[in-house]
Amino acid sequence: MNQPLFRWTGHVVGLMFVVVGIQHFTNAAWFEPIVPDVLGNPTFWVWLTGVVEIGLGLGLMVRRYRRRAALLTAAFLVGVYWANLNMWINNVAIGGQTYGHAWHVGRLIAQLGMIGFCLLIAGALDEEPVRWNEPHNA
């Protein structure tokens, strides 16, 4: 997608992921409650996802890696939604607060929107297929 709008979005979205990734280290306790119990050691998972978010964010900001990073970010967002679903199903408090169904539906819509936006950045919704070995023009 060569539209001017999508030329700078990788930087903006990438910076958002870097900031949230850093927050996984500066305030890990805030994220830990939503880690599904079956995974064990919530701090490890919060830190790991923080590293991944920082890496994906940096990838989104570098034109050469943007396409791959955007596709990987979309896949990552699918995978980490498990924590949000855990929060919803088990009414897990985060930041000392629980949320109603409307909030969780909104969160799901936001997650789907972020996934779609990453696919747009990657050019995955273009008419031509995505080629992993070619840099994206956005």
DSSP file (Angstrom, degrees, kcal/mol; ACC not computed):
  #  RESIDUE AA STRUCTURE BP1 BP2  ACC     N-H-->O    O-->H-N    N-H-->O    O-->H-N    TCO  KAPPA ALPHA  PHI   PSI    X-CA   Y-CA   Z-CA
    1    1 A M              0   0    0      0, 0.0   123,-0.0     0, 0.0   125,-0.0   0.000 360.0 360.0 360.0 116.5    0.0    0.0    0.0
    2    2 A N        +     0   0    0    121,-0.0     5,-0.1   136,-0.0     0, 0.0   0.298 360.0 131.5 -98.7   8.4    1.7    3.2   -1.2
    3    3 A Q    >   -     0   0    0      1,-0.1     3,-1.4     3,-0.1     4,-0.4  -0.366  65.8-123.3 -64.7 140.2   -0.7    5.7    0.2
    4    4 A P  T >> S+     0   0    0      0, 0.0     3,-1.4     0, 0.0     4,-0.7   0.823 108.3  65.4 -54.1 -33.6    1.0    8.5    2.1
    5    5 A L  H >> S+     0   0    0      1,-0.3     4,-0.6     2,-0.2     3,-0.6   0.877 102.6  47.0 -56.3 -38.5   -1.1    7.8    5.2
    6    6 A F  H <4 S+     0   0    0     -3,-1.4     4,-0.5     1,-0.2    -1,-0.3   0.457  93.8  77.6 -88.2   0.5    0.6    4.4    5.5
    7    7 A R  H <4 S+     0   0    0     -3,-1.4    -1,-0.2    -4,-0.4     4,-0.2   0.828 107.1  28.8 -75.3 -30.8    4.1    5.7    5.1
    8    8 A W  H XX S+     0   0    0     -4,-0.7     4,-1.7    -3,-0.6     3,-0.6   0.549  98.7  85.1-105.3 -10.2    4.2    7.1    8.6
    9    9 A T  H 3X S+     0   0    0     -4,-0.6     4,-3.1     1,-0.2     5,-0.4   0.845  82.8  61.4 -65.4 -32.6    1.9    4.7   10.4
   10   10 A G  H 3> S+     0   0    0     -4,-0.5     4,-2.1   128,-0.3    -1,-0.2   0.892 106.2  47.8 -59.0 -38.0    4.6    2.1   11.0
   11   11 A H  H <> S+     0   0    0     -3,-0.6     4,-2.5     2,-0.2    -2,-0.2   0.926 114.8  44.4 -67.7 -45.0    6.5    4.7   13.0
   12   12 A V  H  X S+     0   0    0     -4,-1.7     4,-2.1     2,-0.2    -2,-0.2   0.954 118.6  41.5 -66.2 -50.5    3.5    5.7   15.1
   13   13 A V  H  X S+     0   0    0     -4,-3.1     4,-2.2     1,-0.2    -1,-0.2   0.904 115.1  52.9 -64.9 -40.4    2.3    2.1   15.7
   14   14 A G  H  X S+     0   0    0     -4,-2.1     4,-2.3    -5,-0.4    -1,-0.2   0.919 108.1  49.6 -60.8 -43.9    5.8    1.0   16.3
   15   15 A L  H  X S+     0   0    0     -4,-2.5     4,-2.6     1,-0.2    -1,-0.2   0.895 108.5  53.7 -62.9 -39.5    6.4    3.7   18.9
   16   16 A M  H  X S+     0   0    0     -4,-2.1     4,-2.4     1,-0.2    -1,-0.2   0.915 109.8  47.8 -61.1 -41.8    3.2    2.7   20.7
   17   17 A F  H  X S+     0   0    0     -4,-2.2     4,-2.7     2,-0.2    -2,-0.2   0.894 110.7  51.1 -67.0 -38.9    4.4   -0.9   20.9
   18   18 A V  H  X S+     0   0    0     -4,-2.3     4,-2.4     2,-0.2    -2,-0.2   0.931 111.3  48.3 -62.5 -45.0    7.8    0.1   22.2
   19   19 A V  H  X S+     0   0    0     -4,-2.6     4,-1.9     2,-0.2    -2,-0.2   0.936 114.5  44.6 -62.1 -47.2    6.2    2.3   24.9
   20   20 A V  H  X S+     0   0    0     -4,-2.4     4,-1.1     1,-0.2    -1,-0.2   0.892 111.6  54.4 -65.8 -37.6    3.8   -0.5   26.0
   21   21 A G  H >< S+     0   0    0     -4,-2.7     3,-0.6     1,-0.2     4,-0.4   0.909 107.6  49.4 -61.1 -41.9    6.7   -3.0   25.9
   22   22 A I  H >X S+     0   0    0     -4,-2.4     4,-2.1     1,-0.2     3,-1.8   0.882 104.2  59.9 -63.5 -38.0    8.7   -0.8   28.2
   23   23 A Q  H 3X S+     0   0    0     -4,-1.9     4,-2.1     1,-0.3    -1,-0.2   0.782  92.0  68.0 -61.6 -26.0    5.7   -0.6   30.5
   24   24 A H  H << S+     0   0    0     -4,-1.1    -1,-0.3    -3,-0.6    -2,-0.2   0.747 110.5  35.1 -64.1 -22.1    5.9   -4.4   30.8
   25   25 A F  H X4 S+     0   0    0     -3,-1.8     3,-0.5    -4,-0.4    -2,-0.2   0.792 118.8  47.4 -98.1 -36.8    9.2   -3.8   32.7
   26   26 A T  H 3< S+     0   0    0     -4,-2.1    -2,-0.2     1,-0.2    -3,-0.2   0.716 132.6  17.0 -80.1 -20.0    8.4   -0.6   34.6
   27   27 A N  T >X S+     0   0    0     -4,-2.1     3,-1.5    -5,-0.2     4,-0.8  -0.259  72.0 149.7-146.4  52.1    5.0   -1.8   35.8
   28   28 A A  H X>  +     0   0    0     -3,-0.5     4,-1.9     1,-0.3     3,-0.8   0.843  69.6  65.9 -56.7 -36.2    5.0   -5.6   35.4
   29   29 A A  H 34 S+     0   0    0      1,-0.3    -1,-0.3     2,-0.2    66,-0.2   0.792  95.0  58.5 -59.8 -28.0    2.7   -6.0   38.4
   30   30 A W  H <4 S+     0   0    0     -3,-1.5    65,-0.3     1,-0.2    -1,-0.3   0.868 112.9  38.1 -68.9 -35.7   -0.1   -4.2   36.5
   31   31 A F  H X< S+     0   0    0     -3,-0.8     3,-1.3    -4,-0.8     4,-0.4   0.748  98.1  80.6 -85.4 -26.2    0.0   -6.8   33.7
   32   32 A E  G >< S+     0   0    0     -4,-1.9     3,-1.6     1,-0.3    -1,-0.2   0.811  79.3  64.4 -57.9 -38.7    0.6   -9.9   35.8
   33   33 A P  G 3  S+     0   0    0      0, 0.0    -1,-0.3     0, 0.0    -2,-0.1   0.800 100.0  53.0 -59.8 -27.4   -3.0  -10.6   37.0
   34   34 A I  G <  S+     0   0    0     -3,-1.3    53,-0.2    -4,-0.2    52,-0.2   0.543  78.6 109.8 -88.8  -4.2   -4.3  -11.3   33.5
   35   35 A V  S <  S-     0   0    0     -3,-1.6     5,-0.1    -4,-0.4     8,-0.0  -0.571  83.8-107.2 -67.6 124.2   -1.7  -13.9   32.6
   36   36 A P    >>  -     0   0    0      0, 0.0     3,-1.8     0, 0.0     4,-0.6  -0.273  20.9-129.1 -56.0 135.3   -3.6  -17.2   32.5
   37   37 A D  G >4 S+     0   0    0      1,-0.3     3,-1.3     2,-0.2     4,-0.1   0.816 103.4  68.8 -55.6 -34.4   -2.8  -19.3   35.6
   38   38 A V  G 34 S+     0   0    0      1,-0.3    -1,-0.3     2,-0.1    -3,-0.0   0.753  94.8  57.1 -60.9 -23.8   -2.0  -22.4   33.4
   39   39 A L  G <4 S-     0   0    0     -3,-1.8    -1,-0.3     1,-0.1    -2,-0.2   0.761  95.2-157.9 -78.0 -24.8    1.1  -20.6   32.1
   40   40 A G    <<  +     0   0    0     -3,-1.3     5,-0.3    -4,-0.6    -2,-0.1   0.074  60.6  55.4  68.4 170.4    2.6  -20.1   35.6
   41   41 A N    >>  -     0   0    0      1,-0.1     4,-1.4     3,-0.1     3,-0.6   0.833  61.5-168.2  34.6  71.7    5.2  -17.4   36.5
   42   42 A P  H 3> S+     0   0    0      0, 0.0     4,-2.6     0, 0.0     5,-0.2   0.819  80.9  61.4 -58.1 -33.0    3.3  -14.3   35.3
   43   43 A T  H 3> S+     0   0    0      1,-0.2     4,-2.7     2,-0.2     5,-0.2   0.924 102.6  51.5 -61.0 -43.1    6.4  -12.1   35.6
   44   44 A F  H <> S+     0   0    0     -3,-0.6     4,-2.8     1,-0.2    -1,-0.2   0.933 112.2  45.7 -57.1 -47.4    8.3  -14.2   33.1
   45   45 A W  H  X S+     0   0    0     -4,-1.4     4,-2.5    -5,-0.3    -1,-0.2   0.864 112.2  50.7 -68.3 -36.4    5.4  -13.9   30.6
   46   46 A V  H  X S+     0   0    0     -4,-2.6     4,-1.9     2,-0.2    -1,-0.2   0.938 114.0  44.5 -65.6 -45.5    5.0  -10.2   31.1
   47   47 A W  H  X S+     0   0    0     -4,-2.7     4,-2.4    -5,-0.2    -2,-0.2   0.920 113.2  51.1 -64.9 -43.2    8.7   -9.6   30.6
   48   48 A L  H  X S+     0   0    0     -4,-2.8     4,-2.4    -5,-0.2    -2,-0.2   0.931 111.8  46.0 -60.9 -46.0    8.7  -11.9   27.5
   49   49 A T  H  X S+     0   0    0     -4,-2.5     4,-2.7     1,-0.2    -1,-0.2   0.840 110.1  56.1 -67.9 -29.8    5.8  -10.1   25.9
   50   50 A G  H  X S+     0   0    0     -4,-1.9     4,-2.3     2,-0.2    -2,-0.2   0.926 108.1  46.9 -63.7 -44.6    7.5   -6.8   26.8
   51   51 A V  H  X S+     0   0    0     -4,-2.4     4,-2.6     2,-0.2    -2,-0.2   0.924 113.7  48.8 -61.7 -44.4   10.6   -7.9   24.9
   52   52 A V  H  X S+     0   0    0     -4,-2.4     4,-3.0     1,-0.2     5,-0.3   0.921 110.7  50.1 -63.2 -43.8    8.5   -9.1   21.9
   53   53 A E  H  X S+     0   0    0     -4,-2.7     4,-2.5     2,-0.2    -1,-0.2   0.899 111.5  48.4 -63.2 -40.2    6.5   -5.8   21.9
   54   54 A I  H  X S+     0   0    0     -4,-2.3     4,-2.5     2,-0.2    -1,-0.2   0.942 113.9  46.9 -63.7 -46.5    9.7   -3.7   21.9
   55   55 A G  H  X S+     0   0    0     -4,-2.6     4,-2.3     2,-0.2    -2,-0.2   0.917 114.3  46.0 -61.9 -44.9   11.2   -5.8   19.1
   56   56 A L  H  X S+     0   0    0     -4,-3.0     4,-2.3     2,-0.2    -1,-0.2   0.904 111.6  53.1 -65.1 -40.2    8.0   -5.7   17.0
   57   57 A G  H  X S+     0   0    0     -4,-2.5     4,-1.1    -5,-0.3    -2,-0.2   0.920 109.9  46.9 -61.2 -44.2    7.7   -2.0   17.6
   58   58 A L  H  X S+     0   0    0     -4,-2.5     4,-0.8     1,-0.2     3,-0.4   0.901 110.9  53.2 -63.9 -39.7   11.3   -1.4   16.4
   59   59 A G  H >< S+     0   0    0     -4,-2.3     3,-0.7     1,-0.2     6,-0.3   0.876 105.4  54.0 -61.9 -37.7   10.6   -3.6   13.4
   60   60 A L  H 3< S+     0   0    0     -4,-2.3    -1,-0.2     1,-0.2    -2,-0.2   0.783 106.8  52.9 -66.4 -26.6    7.6   -1.5   12.5
   61   61 A M  H 3< S+     0   0    0     -4,-1.1     2,-0.7    -3,-0.4    -1,-0.2   0.640  95.3  75.7 -85.3 -14.1    9.6    1.6   12.5
   62   62 A V  S XX S-     0   0    0     -4,-0.8     3,-1.5    -3,-0.7     4,-1.2  -0.880  73.3-148.1-103.9 115.8   12.3    0.3   10.1
   63   63 A R  H >> S+     0   0    0     -2,-0.7    73,-0.6     1,-0.3     3,-0.6   0.847  95.1  58.5 -50.6 -42.3   11.1    0.3    6.6
   64   64 A R  H 34 S+     0   0    0      1,-0.2    -1,-0.3    71,-0.1     4,-0.2   0.825 118.9  29.7 -59.7 -32.8   13.2   -2.7    5.6
   65   65 A Y  H <> S+     0   0    0     -3,-1.5     4,-3.0    -6,-0.3     5,-0.3   0.424  91.4 101.7-105.8  -1.8   11.5   -4.8    8.3
   66   66 A R  H <X S+     0   0    0     -4,-1.2     4,-2.9    -3,-0.6     5,-0.2   0.881  80.2  49.1 -56.9 -46.6    8.1   -3.2    8.4
   67   67 A R  H  X S+     0   0    0     -4,-0.5     4,-2.1     2,-0.2    -1,-0.2   0.953 116.4  41.4 -61.3 -50.6    6.1   -5.8    6.4
   68   68 A R  H  > S+     0   0    0     -4,-0.2     4,-2.7     1,-0.2     5,-0.2   0.926 116.1  50.1 -62.7 -44.5    7.4   -8.7    8.3
   69   69 A A  H  X S+     0   0    0     -4,-3.0     4,-2.6   -10,-0.2    -1,-0.2   0.890 109.4  51.4 -63.2 -39.0    7.1   -6.9   11.6
   70   70 A A  H  X S+     0   0    0     -4,-2.9     4,-2.1    -5,-0.3    -1,-0.2   0.911 112.0  45.9 -66.0 -41.3    3.5   -5.9   10.8
   71   71 A L  H  X S+     0   0    0     -4,-2.1     4,-2.1    -5,-0.2    -2,-0.2   0.918 114.9  47.2 -66.3 -42.7    2.5   -9.5   10.0
   72   72 A L  H  X S+     0   0    0     -4,-2.7     4,-2.7     1,-0.2    -2,-0.2   0.869 110.3  53.4 -65.9 -35.6    4.2  -10.8   13.1
   73   73 A T  H  X S+     0   0    0     -4,-2.6     4,-2.7    -5,-0.2    -2,-0.2   0.904 106.8  51.7 -65.6 -40.9    2.6   -8.1   15.2
   74   74 A A  H  X S+     0   0    0     -4,-2.1     4,-1.5     2,-0.2    -2,-0.2   0.935 112.7  45.3 -60.2 -45.4   -0.8   -9.2   13.8
   75   75 A A  H  X S+     0   0    0     -4,-2.1     4,-2.2     1,-0.2    -2,-0.2   0.910 111.8  52.5 -64.0 -42.1   -0.1  -12.8   14.8
   76   76 A F  H  X S+     0   0    0     -4,-2.7     4,-2.9     1,-0.2     5,-0.2   0.910 106.5  53.3 -58.8 -43.9    1.2  -11.7   18.2
   77   77 A L  H  X S+     0   0    0     -4,-2.7     4,-0.8     1,-0.2    -1,-0.2   0.840 107.7  51.3 -63.9 -32.9   -2.0   -9.7   18.9
   78   78 A V  H  < S+     0   0    0     -4,-1.5     3,-0.5    -5,-0.2     4,-0.3   0.944 113.4  45.5 -64.7 -47.3   -4.0  -12.8   18.1
   79   79 A G  H >< S+     0   0    0     -4,-2.2     3,-1.2     1,-0.2    -2,-0.2   0.902 111.8  48.4 -65.6 -43.9   -1.9  -14.8   20.6
   80   80 A V  H >X S+     0   0    0     -4,-2.9     3,-1.4     1,-0.3     4,-0.8   0.623  88.4  83.1 -78.0  -9.7   -1.8  -12.4   23.5
   81   81 A Y  H 3X S+     0   0    0     -4,-0.8     4,-3.0    -3,-0.5    -1,-0.3   0.767  74.3  78.4 -61.5 -20.3   -5.6  -11.8   23.3
   82   82 A W  H <> S+     0   0    0     -3,-1.2     4,-2.5    -4,-0.3    -1,-0.3   0.886  90.5  52.1 -52.8 -40.6   -5.7  -15.0   25.4
   83   83 A A  H <> S+     0   0    0     -3,-1.4     4,-2.1     2,-0.2    -1,-0.2   0.908 110.6  46.7 -64.9 -41.4   -4.7  -12.8   28.4
   84   84 A N  H  X S+     0   0    0     -4,-0.8     4,-2.0     2,-0.2    -2,-0.2   0.885 112.3  50.2 -67.6 -37.6   -7.6  -10.4   27.7
   85   85 A L  H  X S+     0   0    0     -4,-3.0     4,-3.1     2,-0.2     5,-0.3   0.895 109.3  51.8 -65.5 -39.9  -10.0  -13.3   27.3
   86   86 A N  H  X S+     0   0    0     -4,-2.5     4,-2.3    -5,-0.3     6,-0.3   0.908 108.7  51.3 -59.6 -43.1   -8.8  -14.7   30.6
   87   87 A M  H  <>S+     0   0    0     -4,-2.1     5,-1.7   -53,-0.2     4,-0.3   0.895 114.7  43.3 -60.9 -41.3   -9.5  -11.3   32.2
   88   88 A W  H ><5S+     0   0    0     -4,-2.0     3,-0.8     3,-0.2    -2,-0.2   0.956 116.8  43.0 -70.2 -53.9  -13.0  -11.3   30.7
   89   89 A I  H 3<5S+     0   0    0     -4,-3.1    -2,-0.2     1,-0.2    -3,-0.2   0.888 123.7  36.5 -64.2 -40.5  -14.0  -14.9   31.4
   90   90 A N  T 3<5S-     0   0    0     -4,-2.3    -1,-0.2    -5,-0.3    -2,-0.2   0.321 104.0-125.0 -98.0   7.8  -12.6  -15.0   35.0
   91   91 A N  T < 5 -     0   0    0     -3,-0.8     2,-0.3    -4,-0.3    -3,-0.2   0.900  41.6-174.3  49.8  47.9  -13.5  -11.4   35.8
   92   92 A V      < -     0   0    0     -5,-1.7     2,-0.3    -6,-0.3     7,-0.3  -0.558  19.9-128.7 -77.4 132.3   -9.8  -10.7   36.7
   93   93 A A        -     0   0    0     -2,-0.3     2,-0.4     5,-0.1     5,-0.2  -0.609  22.2-169.7 -79.6 139.3   -9.1   -7.2   38.2
   94   94 A I  B >  S+A   97   0A   0      3,-2.6     3,-1.1    -2,-0.3   -64,-0.1  -0.999  76.9   3.5-129.8 131.0   -6.3   -5.2   36.6
   95   95 A G  T 3  S-     0   0    0     -2,-0.4    -1,-0.1   -65,-0.3     3,-0.1   0.795 134.3 -61.0  63.8  26.9   -5.1   -2.1   38.3
   96   96 A G  T 3  S+     0   0    0      1,-0.2     2,-0.4   -66,-0.1    -1,-0.2   0.589 118.1 100.7  78.9  10.7   -7.5   -3.0   41.1
   97   97 A Q  B <   -A   94   0A   0     -3,-1.1    -3,-2.6    -5,-0.1     2,-0.3  -0.982  55.4-153.5-134.1 140.3  -10.6   -2.8   38.9
   98   98 A T        -     0   0    0     -2,-0.4     2,-0.3    -5,-0.2    -5,-0.1  -0.723  19.6-141.6-102.7 162.0  -12.8   -5.3   37.1
   99   99 A Y        -     0   0    0     -2,-0.3    -8,-0.1    -7,-0.3     2,-0.0  -0.901   8.9-119.2-128.2 152.4  -14.7   -4.4   33.9
  100  100 A G     >  -     0   0    0     -2,-0.3     4,-1.9     1,-0.1     3,-0.3  -0.202  39.3 -93.5 -81.8 175.7  -18.2   -5.2   32.5
  101  101 A H  H  > S+     0   0    0      1,-0.2     4,-2.8     2,-0.2     5,-0.2   0.869 122.0  58.3 -60.0 -39.5  -19.0   -7.0   29.3
  102  102 A A  H  > S+     0   0    0      1,-0.2     4,-2.3     2,-0.2    -1,-0.2   0.904 106.7  48.8 -59.8 -41.3  -19.4   -3.8   27.3
  103  103 A W  H  > S+     0   0    0     -3,-0.3     4,-2.3     2,-0.2    -1,-0.2   0.926 112.4  48.2 -62.5 -44.6  -15.8   -2.9   28.2
  104  104 A H  H  X S+     0   0    0     -4,-1.9     4,-2.3     2,-0.2    -2,-0.2   0.869 109.8  51.4 -67.3 -36.5  -14.5   -6.3   27.2
  105  105 A V  H  X S+     0   0    0     -4,-2.8     4,-2.5     2,-0.2    -1,-0.2   0.923 110.7  49.6 -63.4 -43.0  -16.4   -6.2   23.9
  106  106 A G  H  X S+     0   0    0     -4,-2.3     4,-2.4    -5,-0.2    -2,-0.2   0.889 109.7  51.3 -60.5 -40.0  -14.8   -2.8   23.2
  107  107 A R  H  X S+     0   0    0     -4,-2.3     4,-2.4     2,-0.2    -2,-0.2   0.896 109.6  49.9 -65.0 -40.4  -11.4   -4.3   24.0
  108  108 A L  H  X S+     0   0    0     -4,-2.3     4,-2.6     2,-0.2    -2,-0.2   0.921 111.0  48.8 -63.3 -44.4  -12.0   -7.2   21.6
  109  109 A I  H  X S+     0   0    0     -4,-2.5     4,-2.4     1,-0.2    -2,-0.2   0.904 111.4  50.3 -62.2 -41.2  -13.1   -4.7   18.9
  110  110 A A  H  X S+     0   0    0     -4,-2.4     4,-2.5     2,-0.2    -1,-0.2   0.905 110.2  50.1 -63.0 -41.0   -9.9   -2.7   19.6
  111  111 A Q  H  X S+     0   0    0     -4,-2.4     4,-2.3     2,-0.2    -2,-0.2   0.929 111.5  47.7 -63.7 -45.0   -7.8   -5.8   19.3
  112  112 A L  H  X S+     0   0    0     -4,-2.6     4,-2.6     1,-0.2    -1,-0.2   0.887 111.2  52.3 -62.6 -38.3   -9.4   -6.8   16.0
  113  113 A G  H  X S+     0   0    0     -4,-2.4     4,-2.6     2,-0.2    -2,-0.2   0.908 109.0  49.0 -63.0 -42.4   -8.8   -3.2   14.8
  114  114 A M  H  X S+     0   0    0     -4,-2.5     4,-2.3     2,-0.2    -2,-0.2   0.895 111.2  50.2 -64.9 -39.0   -5.2   -3.4   15.7
  115  115 A I  H  X S+     0   0    0     -4,-2.3     4,-2.1     2,-0.2    -2,-0.2   0.946 112.8  46.5 -62.7 -47.8   -4.8   -6.7   13.9
  116  116 A G  H  X S+     0   0    0     -4,-2.6     4,-2.1     1,-0.2    -2,-0.2   0.894 110.7  52.6 -60.8 -40.8   -6.5   -5.3   10.8
  117  117 A F  H  X S+     0   0    0     -4,-2.6     4,-2.5     1,-0.2    -1,-0.2   0.898 108.1  50.5 -63.8 -40.4   -4.3   -2.1   11.0
  118  118 A C  H  X S+     0   0    0     -4,-2.3     4,-2.3     1,-0.2    -1,-0.2   0.891 109.0  51.9 -63.9 -38.6   -1.2   -4.2   11.1
  119  119 A L  H  X>S+     0   0    0     -4,-2.1     5,-2.1     2,-0.2     4,-0.8   0.877 109.3  50.5 -65.6 -36.0   -2.4   -6.2    8.1
  120  120 A L  H ><5S+     0   0    0     -4,-2.1     3,-0.8     2,-0.2    -2,-0.2   0.934 109.6  49.7 -63.9 -46.0   -2.9   -2.9    6.3
  121  121 A I  H 3<5S+     0   0    0     -4,-2.5    17,-0.2     1,-0.3    -2,-0.2   0.894 111.4  50.0 -58.9 -39.6    0.6   -1.7    7.2
  122  122 A A  H 3<5S-     0   0    0     -4,-2.3    -1,-0.3    -5,-0.2    -2,-0.2   0.663 110.5-122.9 -73.4 -15.5    2.0   -5.0    5.9
  123  123 A G  T X<5S+     0   0    0     -3,-0.8     3,-1.6    -4,-0.8    -3,-0.2   0.625  70.1 136.1  80.5  12.3    0.0   -4.7    2.7
  124  124 A A  T 3 < +     0   0    0     -5,-2.1    -4,-0.2     1,-0.3     6,-0.1   0.692  69.3  52.9 -68.2 -18.1   -1.6   -8.1    3.4
  125  125 A L  T 3  S+     0   0    0     -6,-0.7    -1,-0.3    -9,-0.1    -5,-0.1   0.364  88.3 106.6 -98.7   4.8   -5.0   -6.7    2.3
  126  126 A D  S <  S-     0   0    0     -3,-1.6     4,-0.1     2,-0.2    -4,-0.0  -0.246  85.7-109.7 -71.9 169.5   -3.6   -5.5   -1.0
  127  127 A E  S    S+     0   0    0      2,-0.1    -1,-0.1    -2,-0.0    -3,-0.0   0.827 101.0  72.4 -72.0 -31.5   -4.5   -7.3   -4.2
  128  128 A E  S    S-     0   0    0     -5,-0.1    -2,-0.2     1,-0.1     3,-0.1  -0.620  94.2-106.7 -84.9 145.0   -1.0   -8.7   -4.6
  129  129 A P        -     0   0    0      0, 0.0     2,-0.3     0, 0.0    -1,-0.1  -0.320  36.1-103.1 -68.3 152.6    0.1  -11.4   -2.2
  130  130 A V        -     0   0    0     -6,-0.1     2,-0.5    -4,-0.1    -7,-0.1  -0.585  31.0-155.9 -74.6 133.6    2.6  -10.6    0.5
  131  131 A R    >   -     0   0    0     -2,-0.3     3,-1.4     3,-0.2   -64,-0.1  -0.965   6.3-154.7-113.9 120.5    6.1  -11.7   -0.2
  132  132 A W  T 3  S+     0   0    0     -2,-0.5   -64,-0.1     1,-0.3    -1,-0.1   0.748  90.9  57.1 -65.4 -24.9    8.3  -12.3    2.9
  133  133 A N  T 3  S+     0   0    0      2,-0.1    -1,-0.3    -3,-0.1    -3,-0.0   0.401  95.1  76.0 -93.0   4.6   11.5  -11.7    1.0
  134  134 A E  S <  S-     0   0    0     -3,-1.4    -3,-0.2     0, 0.0     2,-0.1  -0.947  80.4-121.3-117.6 135.9   10.7   -8.2   -0.3
  135  135 A P        -     0   0    0      0, 0.0     2,-0.2     0, 0.0   -71,-0.1  -0.396  32.7-114.6 -67.5 150.8   10.7   -5.0    1.7
  136  136 A H        -     0   0    0    -73,-0.6   -70,-0.2   -72,-0.1   -69,-0.1  -0.591  11.8-136.8 -86.2 148.5    7.5   -3.1    1.8
  137  137 A N              0   0    0     -2,-0.2    -1,-0.1     1,-0.2   -73,-0.1   0.587 360.0 360.0 -82.7 -10.7    7.2    0.3    0.2
  138  138 A A              0   0    0    -17,-0.2  -128,-0.3   -75,-0.1    -1,-0.2   0.519 360.0 360.0 -72.3 360.0    5.3    2.0    3.0
